[in-house]
């Protein structure tokens, strides 16, 4: 089997480019056709495609398998890896397997609680959380396992990132967690959905400044006023402003209004941080249009 691998995302970070990533969801079943259709729309527009790992604790194909499928189609993945469902042995095994398959980018996550998903009676593991997972990845990269035993069959060279929520109320707690993730080996940060760009500005100046780690602001495509209201009710820590909901409610074409809002937010993020992470659930095909409206040129 020919091993395909990319390091375009890492190279773009090192070159200080404005970073563009987008999220795709693995299939709920065996057929990856729709995921591939959406991911192929992003070729030449994003530096890498982020593959979710049981987001919201909802059952889907493993992020590792889905990332390998994308890689086979010459699409660079960022493979999310959550601690909820696997112990230290399984996580390390999957990280080794990911590297052997050519996957180079990992987003280390703690994982959403089981009660949030569609298998509420499932047993959560959580032996590790995101900071400890980052430390494990760093050890594997140095040629040692969780127990500090050497790896006889070569070390890994994974490029690990972490999540951050600049909208947390406690700046001190946010700063502490951010610093712990950097100390554990995080090379980049992907933010949660940003709705308050003043708080993002504050985070970039008061927390992230001086660390030289890229932060990608999470930009979410709102499809309607109903969609925005649903997020306000069901996503902790996120509040879609009333003026945005009003724009969507009054628009003749709410979906296109959502595209315009997302493009405006990309422009705002450009002034504050080194990249954006675009989330357009089930409408990833609209991401190129968002980028065009934001004046973001295709990636060479």
N, C-alpha and C positions, 0 to 999 in steps of 0.2 A: 504494500500500500504506500503510495506517495504521500508524504506528510507535507501539508500546506501550512505555512505560517506567515504572519504579518507582524510588523512592529511599527506600522504607520502612526498609530495613536501615540506611542511612546516618543517617536521621532518628532511628532508635531508639538508635544509638550516641551521637549528639549529645545525646539526651534522657537518657542514662545509664540506659536501661532494661536489665533482665536479658535478655540476647540468647539466642535459640533459633534454631539452624540445624540442618538435617538433610541427609544425603547421599543422593543417588540416582545410580544407574549408568545411563549411556546404553545403548541396545540394542546387541546384537551382530547387526546386520542392519538392515533398512530400516524395521521396524515399531516405532514408539515407544509403542504402546498400553500395555504393562505399565509402562513408566517413568511415563507420564502417570497411570495408575491409582494408582500409589504416591504420586506427587507431589500428586495431588488430595486424598489422605487428610491431607496436611499443611497444607492451606489453613486459615488461621485459627489455626494452632497454632505456626507458626514464622515468623520474620521473613524468611527467605530459604531457598531450597533450593540446596544446593551440588552442582554437576554435575562428576563426575570426568573427568579427561583422561588416558585410557590408564593408569589406576591399575594398579600391578603390571606395567606394560608389556604388558598384555593388550589386544588389538585390540577396539575398540568404536567406535560412532558418535562423531564429534568432539564435544567439549564445547561448542564454539561453536554447532553446529547444534542439539544437544539443548537448550541454553540458550534459543535462539531459539524452539524449539517450546514450551517451558515459558512463555516470555514471552507467546506468542500465546494461551495459555490462562490468562493473567492470574496467573501464578505467578512471583514475583520470583526470578531465579536469581543464584547466585554462580558465575561461570564459571571453573573451574580452567584454568590455562594452564601447561603444562610445557615445559621447554626441550629435552627429550630429542630430539624428532622434527623440530624446525624451526630454521632459522638465523634471524639477526636480521631479514632481509627478510620471511620468512614470519610470524614472530611479530608484527612491526609491522603487517603487512597484516591479520592476524587481529584484532589489537586495534582497528584502525580499523574493520574490518567489524563487530566486536562492538558498538562504540559507535554506528555508523550504524543497527544493528538495534534499538537501545534498551537493550542490555545495559549495566549500569553498574558491577556489582561483579565484580572479578577477584581470584582467589587465585593469586599467582605462585609457581610451584614449579619446582624443578630437574628432578624426574622420576625415577622408579625406573629402575634399570639394565635394559637390554634382556634380559640373561641371566635376569632374574626372570620373564619373560613367556612368551607363546606364539609369538613370532617371534624365536627366539634367533639367527637368522642375519641379522636386520635390522641396518642400519648406524645407530648412534646419532649424533646431531649434537652436542648440548651446546656450541654456540658460546657460549651464555650460561648462567648459572645464576641462581638465584632473586634474589640481590641485584642483579645486573646487569639482570635483567628489570624489577625494581622501578624502577631508575634510568631505564630506557627508557620505562616507563609515565609516570614523572614528567616526562620530556622531552616526550613526546607531549601530555601535559596542558598543558604550557607553550607548545605550538605548534612544537616542533622534533623532528626525527627523530634516529635513532641517530648520525648524522654531524653533528649540530648544524645541519642545514639547516632553514630555516623551512617549515612546512606551509602551502601556499597556499590550501588548502580547509578552513580552520578547525582549531583545536586540539580535543583530546578532554577529557573530564572524567570519567575513570574513578576508581573508589574501590577502591584496591588493598590487599590484605592478603597475609599470608605465613603459613607454617607454623612451628611451634616444638615442640620436644620437651623439656618440663620434666624428663624423667627421665634426661637425659644425665648421665653420671658427672662430666664436667668442667664445674664451675660457671663457671669462667673462660672456657672456650671457648663455653659456652652464652650467657653474658652478652655476649661480644664479637660473636657472630653476631646476637643479638637487637638489639644497638645498631646494627650495620651495616644491618640491615633497616629499622629506624626512620629512620636517616639517609638511606636510599635511598627512603623515601616510604611505608612500610607504615603503614596506618591502623588495622589490626586484626590479631589473630593467632588462628589456629586450631591447637589442639594435636593432637599424635598421641594415640592411645589411652592414657588415663590409668588406671593400676592402682595407683599409689602416691601417695596423696593427701598424704602427708607431704612428698614431693618437690615436689608441686605447690605446697604451702604455702610451702616453702623458696624455690621459684622466684618466687612472687608477692612475697615479702618481700625477697629478696636481689637479684633481677634486674629484675623488671617494675615494682617500686615506684618512683614518681616520674615515670614516663613517660606516664601517663594514656592508655595505649593498651589497648583491651579485649582480653582473652584469653578465648577460648572453649575450655573443657576438652573434650577428645574423650571421649565416652561410647559404649561399644560394647555392643550387645546380644549377650550370650552365649546360645546356644541350647541348649547341653548341655555336659556334662563333656568329651565328645569334641571339641566345637568349641573349648573353652578349651585343651585339650591341644594341638590342632592349631596354635593361635595361638602357644603357648609354643614350639613346635618351629620354626615357620616365619616368625615376625615378629620381626626383630632389635630388641633393646632393649625388648621387652615381656615381662613375666612376670606371668601371672595367678596370684595367691596360692593356695596349697594349700587354704585354708579356703573359698575361692569355688568351686574345683573340687569339693570335698567336698559343698558345699551343692547344687550342680547334680547330682552323682552320686546323692545320697540323696533328691532331690525326686521326688514322685509325678508332677509335671508340670514337667520341666526347663525348658521354654520359658517358662512363667509365672514360675518361679523366676528366670530370666534377666531378665525384665521387672522383677521386684521389685528385683533387684540394681542394674539400671540406674537405677531410680527413686531408690534409696538414694544412688547416686553423684551423681545430679543434685542432690540435697539437699546433699551434701557440697560440691559445686562452688559452690553458691549462697553458701556462707560464705567462699569463697576468691577467686572471680574474677567477671567481669561476664557470663559466659554459658556455654552448653554447645553442643557440636556433636555431634549424635546420629548414630550409624552403626548401622543395623539391616539389614544386607545381606539383600535378598530378603524382608524382613519390615518394611518401612517403615510398613506399615499398623498396626503395634503401637506406633509412636511416640506417638500421642495417649494410649494407655493408660499408657505410661511417664510422660508428663507429668501425667496425672491423678493417678497414685499419688504423684508427687512434689509434688503440690499446686500445679502451675503452671497458672494460668488461661488460657483462650483469649486470643489477641491481638485487640484491638479493630481 
